[in-house]
Amino acid sequence: MVGEGLTVPLRELRFEFARASGPGGQNVNKRSTRATLRFSASSSPSLPADVRARLLAMAGRRLVAGGELVISSQRFRDQGRNVADCLEKLRALLSEAALPPRPRRPTRPTRAAGERRVRDKRLRSEAKRRRRPAEDD
């Protein structure tokens, strides 16, 4: 479903439907077109541990108590397109979580930056020293 060796079977996904707000004409009060996808990400056997950890970290407010991921869609007027939109949002989230983070390459400040820092520090120290009352010898 996701690609690159990562699949989530549909039996792990649960859909709920409710009435959606927005345009819909006479159907808006009698059709349940909003789709809400629920996926138990924390206990899913189809996710590798590293992908699961990244997914839970990046889920944000879509993650509810118990490690369940909740994705909702009411962009379209019909239920089928909203279900497809929920699945696409989940696919995008999982494909982003499947990518391992790029390792940080430590850098060092340039020599000029170091010299600027020391010069500015010396100037600041001198300015503060001049503000002090004169010392009597």
SVG drawing of the C-alpha trace seen along z (x, -y; Angstrom):
<svg xmlns="http://www.w3.org/2000/svg" viewBox="-32 -57 80 65">
<polyline fill="none" stroke="black" stroke-width="0.4" points="0.0,0.0 2.7,-2.5 5.5,-1.2 9.2,-0.4 8.5,2.8 6.1,1.2 2.5,2.3 -0.3,1.8 -3.2,4.3 -6.7,2.8 -7.8,5.0 -5.6,2.8 -7.5,-0.3 -10.9,-1.3 -13.2,-3.9 -15.9,-5.9 -18.3,-8.2 -20.2,-11.3 -22.1,-14.2 -19.7,-16.7 -19.9,-20.5 -19.7,-22.6 -21.4,-22.5 -23.7,-19.6 -27.1,-21.1 -30.0,-19.0 -27.8,-16.0 -25.7,-17.7 -28.2,-16.8 -28.8,-13.2 -25.5,-11.8 -22.5,-10.9 -19.7,-11.9 -16.9,-12.8 -14.5,-9.9 -12.3,-9.3 -9.5,-6.7 -8.2,-5.1 -5.0,-3.2 -3.4,-1.7 0.2,-2.8 1.7,-1.9 0.7,1.8 0.7,2.4 2.7,5.5 3.2,4.4 5.4,1.4 9.1,1.8 10.2,0.4 12.2,-2.5 9.4,-3.6 6.9,-3.3 9.0,-5.5 9.4,-8.2 5.7,-8.0 4.6,-8.4 7.1,-11.3 5.8,-13.2 2.0,-12.4 1.5,-15.4 -2.1,-16.1 -3.3,-13.3 -2.1,-10.8 -4.7,-10.1 -4.3,-8.3 -3.4,-4.6 -1.1,-5.3 -4.0,-5.5 -3.5,-7.7 -6.7,-9.5 -6.9,-11.0 -10.1,-12.8 -11.3,-14.1 -14.3,-16.1 -13.0,-17.8 -15.3,-16.1 -19.1,-15.7 -19.0,-11.9 -17.8,-9.3 -15.7,-7.3 -13.5,-10.2 -13.0,-11.2 -12.0,-7.6 -9.5,-7.8 -8.2,-11.1 -7.7,-9.6 -5.8,-6.8 -3.6,-9.2 -2.9,-11.2 -1.9,-8.1 0.3,-7.0 2.1,-10.3 2.7,-10.2 4.0,-6.7 6.2,-7.3 7.8,-10.3 8.3,-8.2 9.8,-5.4 12.7,-7.6 15.6,-7.4 16.8,-10.8 19.9,-12.2 22.8,-12.0 24.1,-15.3 27.6,-16.2 29.3,-18.2 30.8,-21.4 33.4,-23.8 33.2,-27.5 35.5,-29.2 38.6,-31.0 37.2,-34.4 34.0,-33.6 36.2,-32.7 38.3,-35.8 35.1,-37.9 33.7,-36.3 36.9,-37.0 37.1,-40.6 33.5,-41.3 34.0,-39.7 37.1,-41.9 35.2,-45.1 32.2,-44.2 34.5,-43.6 36.3,-47.0 32.9,-48.8 31.8,-47.3 35.2,-48.0 34.9,-51.7 31.5,-51.9 32.9,-50.9 33.9,-53.5 37.6,-54.5 39.8,-52.5 41.9,-54.4 45.5,-53.2"/>
</svg>
